[in-house]
């Protein structure tokens, strides 16, 4: 996989020729609706020749296997496909083939290595090249498969039923966990219901561990009083944990993810004690416990969002910690990158001093936002998919820019009514920068909020960097 940034005068056919890629695969990998419309500054994923394939209309596994000269079973095994008769249009597949490259006049080894996303040294070793500078036209080189780092990859999902199953089918081979959102905690220690059977079954087909998410959401907002009520009563906590455990056993969950937000600062230690009790009940049953924590850069932050999220205690008590490193650019605030990398790094700089690195999963957003500017307090930005953001830039003739500090794309435009807008979103470049950060900090892995908004590029970039641990 490579990333190409569209320049003035670029066309898809010329880009495909330049990289030796299939134009239809470029279209599918980037979710391009109109192949004749490219946006200057747009980042395009260029799939690796013959190793990355997006299922197209009318294709089945037999046809795809014939196309690449491999067996159907090898594709099934490589992608952990549970039902060979049920692949989805747009589904991402890795093709297990041995690549060979015929050296063309003027090519150098570094150019070939860059094209296939591997190192010069790897190609030299695979082909026993004594001098990497001495290659000649017509020479056939074996291209080794890129060695990918193992990581835990989690994604939150809010859609159930047939739509949720489709989302799991599209990327299930790339996930370790699926956090199913959510079971709302009630003041009497009971929890809400959720029609999650189909999604849990879909996760199982890909050896994904389903995580039951509980939250203190009430009426669309996180309720500080609700958690205070639960934490104040040993009886209510016991009732709640019992209800959680019974539901997890009944539904077949592998772990619990606790997403209590805006907890009162004075309930910090009460929250820690609740987690200790939960772990004591769930661990003997073979069930994991994780928490979702707001981004912090010190241990002394006193605001309602962060104060009760005790990084050090959670790092000691629970199995995994999900750092919600996004929402700097939130809907009710001024325009800003959703997850500016300089801010994300400050959170990680603190987190790794008090939480074991092998417990940390870094959060990555799968969405963008569109603000009216100048920003007026009390107004809200609209949320849109990264794919829709690019389409909007094309519609209004905007040029996409890339902020080197935030490592995030953005653009501005005027709509039909003359209103001025600013859009921040994610693209292949920003995702690559975030995955590089996961590697740099030696974290256990990453998680996404949230499945459902179209962003096919992300899964190419993820698969080019990491191989997901499987739960089973």
LINCOR-V680206 format. One line per field, one symbol per residue. ss: DSSP state (~ for helix, > for strand, _ for the rest). A space follows every 50 residues. Layout:
ss: ???
This chain:
ss: _>>>>______~~~~~~~~___~~~~~~~_____________>>>>____ _>>>______~~~~~~~~___~~~~~~~~____________>>>____>> >>______~~~~~~~~___~~~~~~~_____________>>>>_____>> >>>>>>>___~~~~~~~~~~~~~~__>>>>>>>>>_____>_____~~~~ ~~~~~___>>>>>>>_>>__>>_~~~~~~~~__~~~~~~~~~~~~~~~~~ ~___>>>>>_____~~~~~~~~~~~~~~~~~~~~~__>>>>>>>______ __________~~~~~~~__>>>>>________________~~~~~~~~~~ ~~~~__~~~>>>>>>__>>>>>>________>>>_~~~~~~~~~~_____ >>>____>>>>>>>_____>>>>>>__~~~~~~~~~~~~~____>>>>>_ _____~~~~~~~~~~>>>____
